[in-house]
Amino acid sequence: MKVADLRGKSAEALGEELVALRREQFNLRMQQATGELAQVHEHGRVRKNIARVKTVLSELQRAAGEDK
């Protein structure tokens, strides 16, 4: 996931993306707990993607606050 792609999305789409990533993070955590997780690097990838989405969301909120 690239930040440039995220910046092209609306705040609603980013919110939906964040929910999907958090759901994926939860599923990976459950797989790790039960020993079913084969690719342990996926957890780090999802964490970084969540951080990217939250960063872009905060940028949008800050920009909306400056427009007022």
MILO-55123 format. One record per residue: residue number from 1; residue in one letter; x, y, z of N, C-alpha, C in turn. Coordinates in nm, 3 decimals. Example, Ala and Ser with C-alpha at 12.3 -4.5 7.8 and 13.67 -1.06 7.14 Angstrom:
! MILO-55123
   i aa    n_px    n_py    n_pz   ca_px   ca_py   ca_pz    c_px    c_py    c_pz
   1  A   1.319  -0.569   0.780   1.230  -0.450   0.780   1.320  -0.330   0.780
   2  S   1.285  -0.225   0.708   1.367  -0.106   0.714   1.290   0.003   0.787
END
This chain:
! MILO-55123
   i aa    n_px    n_py    n_pz   ca_px   ca_py   ca_pz    c_px    c_py    c_pz
   1  M   0.085  -0.117   0.000   0.000   0.000   0.000   0.090   0.124   0.000
   2  K   0.062   0.213  -0.093   0.143   0.333  -0.105   0.065   0.454  -0.053
   3  V   0.136   0.547   0.005   0.074   0.666   0.062   0.008   0.749  -0.047
   4  A   0.068   0.752  -0.166   0.010   0.830  -0.276  -0.129   0.776  -0.312
   5  D  -0.146   0.644  -0.306  -0.277   0.585  -0.333  -0.378   0.625  -0.224
   6  L  -0.331   0.628  -0.100  -0.420   0.663   0.011  -0.463   0.809   0.005
   7  R  -0.373   0.897  -0.037  -0.407   1.039  -0.042  -0.513   1.069  -0.146
   8  G  -0.532   0.980  -0.242  -0.634   0.999  -0.344  -0.772   0.957  -0.298
   9  K  -0.782   0.894  -0.181  -0.910   0.845  -0.131  -0.976   0.948  -0.041
  10  S  -1.106   0.934  -0.026  -1.181   1.023   0.064  -1.166   0.975   0.208
  11  A  -1.210   1.058   0.301  -1.201   1.023   0.442  -1.287   0.901   0.475
  12  E  -1.402   0.890   0.409  -1.489   0.774   0.432  -1.423   0.646   0.384
  13  A  -1.360   0.651   0.267  -1.292   0.534   0.213  -1.174   0.496   0.301
  14  L  -1.105   0.594   0.355  -0.993   0.566   0.445  -1.042   0.503   0.575
  15  G  -1.157   0.548   0.622  -1.215   0.488   0.743  -1.250   0.343   0.721
  16  E  -1.306   0.313   0.604  -1.339   0.174   0.572  -1.212   0.090   0.559
  17  E  -1.109   0.147   0.500  -0.980   0.078   0.487  -0.921   0.050   0.625
  18  L  -0.934   0.146   0.716  -0.882   0.129   0.851  -0.955   0.016   0.923
  19  V  -1.085   0.009   0.908  -1.162  -0.099   0.971  -1.120  -0.234   0.916
  20  A  -1.102  -0.242   0.784  -1.061  -0.367   0.722  -0.921  -0.409   0.770
  21  L  -0.832  -0.313   0.783  -0.697  -0.346   0.830  -0.698  -0.390   0.976
  22  R  -0.778  -0.326   1.057  -0.786  -0.367   1.198  -0.846  -0.507   1.211
  23  R  -0.943  -0.540   1.125  -1.000  -0.674   1.125  -0.894  -0.776   1.084
  24  E  -0.815  -0.741   0.982  -0.708  -0.829   0.938  -0.603  -0.847   1.048
  25  Q  -0.572  -0.739   1.119  -0.477  -0.745   1.230  -0.528  -0.839   1.339
  26  F  -0.655  -0.830   1.369  -0.714  -0.917   1.470  -0.706  -1.063   1.427
  27  N  -0.739  -1.089   1.300  -0.734  -1.226   1.250  -0.592  -1.282   1.254
  28  L  -0.494  -1.200   1.219  -0.355  -1.244   1.225  -0.312  -1.272   1.369
  29  R  -0.359  -1.188   1.461  -0.326  -1.210   1.601  -0.384  -1.342   1.652
  30  M  -0.505  -1.372   1.610  -0.568  -1.499   1.650  -0.495  -1.618   1.588
  31  Q  -0.455  -1.605   1.462  -0.380  -1.712   1.398  -0.246  -1.735   1.468
  32  Q  -0.182  -1.626   1.510  -0.055  -1.640   1.580  -0.074  -1.708   1.715
  33  A  -0.181  -1.675   1.783  -0.208  -1.733   1.914  -0.236  -1.883   1.906
  34  T  -0.300  -1.924   1.796  -0.333  -2.065   1.781  -0.224  -2.142   1.708
  35  G  -0.119  -2.073   1.664  -0.009  -2.140   1.597  -0.032  -2.166   1.449
  36  E  -0.132  -2.103   1.390  -0.164  -2.125   1.250  -0.096  -2.025   1.156
  37  L  -0.033  -1.921   1.211   0.025  -1.816   1.129   0.157  -1.864   1.069
  38  A   0.159  -1.878   0.936   0.278  -1.928   0.868   0.372  -1.813   0.831
  39  Q   0.316  -1.699   0.792   0.396  -1.586   0.749   0.391  -1.477   0.855
  40  V   0.488  -1.479   0.943   0.487  -1.388   1.057   0.511  -1.243   1.017
  41  H   0.566  -1.218   0.899   0.591  -1.081   0.855   0.462  -1.007   0.820
  42  E   0.353  -1.077   0.802   0.226  -1.014   0.767   0.177  -0.922   0.878
  43  H   0.204  -0.957   1.002   0.159  -0.875   1.114   0.225  -0.736   1.109
  44  G   0.351  -0.731   1.080   0.422  -0.604   1.069   0.373  -0.522   0.951
  45  R   0.342  -0.588   0.840   0.292  -0.519   0.721   0.159  -0.451   0.752
  46  V   0.071  -0.522   0.821  -0.060  -0.467   0.854  -0.046  -0.350   0.951
  47  R   0.043  -0.362   1.049   0.064  -0.253   1.145   0.111  -0.127   1.074
  48  K   0.202  -0.142   0.979   0.253  -0.026   0.907   0.146   0.035   0.818
  49  N   0.061  -0.048   0.758  -0.047   0.003   0.675  -0.149   0.080   0.759
  50  I  -0.176   0.031   0.879  -0.267   0.101   0.970  -0.209   0.239   1.003
  51  A  -0.080   0.244   1.029  -0.015   0.372   1.060  -0.023   0.467   0.941
  52  R  -0.006   0.414   0.820  -0.014   0.499   0.701  -0.154   0.559   0.686
  53  V  -0.256   0.476   0.705  -0.394   0.523   0.690  -0.425   0.628   0.796
  54  K  -0.383   0.602   0.920  -0.409   0.699   1.027  -0.336   0.830   1.003
  55  T  -0.216   0.825   0.945  -0.142   0.946   0.914  -0.214   1.029   0.810
  56  V  -0.262   0.965   0.704  -0.333   1.037   0.598  -0.464   1.094   0.652
  57  L  -0.533   1.018   0.737  -0.657   1.068   0.797  -0.630   1.192   0.882
  58  S  -0.523   1.191   0.959  -0.494   1.308   1.042  -0.454   1.427   0.955
  59  E  -0.386   1.401   0.844  -0.353   1.510   0.751  -0.481   1.573   0.694
  60  L  -0.578   1.488   0.659  -0.705   1.539   0.606  -0.779   1.621   0.711
  61  Q  -0.779   1.574   0.834  -0.847   1.646   0.941  -0.779   1.780   0.968
  62  R  -0.647   1.779   0.965  -0.573   1.904   0.988  -0.601   2.004   0.875
  63  A  -0.605   1.953   0.752  -0.632   2.040   0.637  -0.773   2.096   0.643
  64  A  -0.868   2.014   0.689  -1.006   2.062   0.701  -1.016   2.168   0.810
  65  G  -0.938   2.155   0.915  -0.938   2.253   1.023  -0.878   2.385   0.982
  66  E  -0.782   2.383   0.891  -0.719   2.506   0.844  -0.810   2.581   0.748
  67  D  -0.898   2.510   0.679  -0.988   2.573   0.583  -1.097   2.656   0.652
  68  K  -1.125   2.626   0.775  -1.236   2.694   0.844  -1.201   2.833   0.882
END
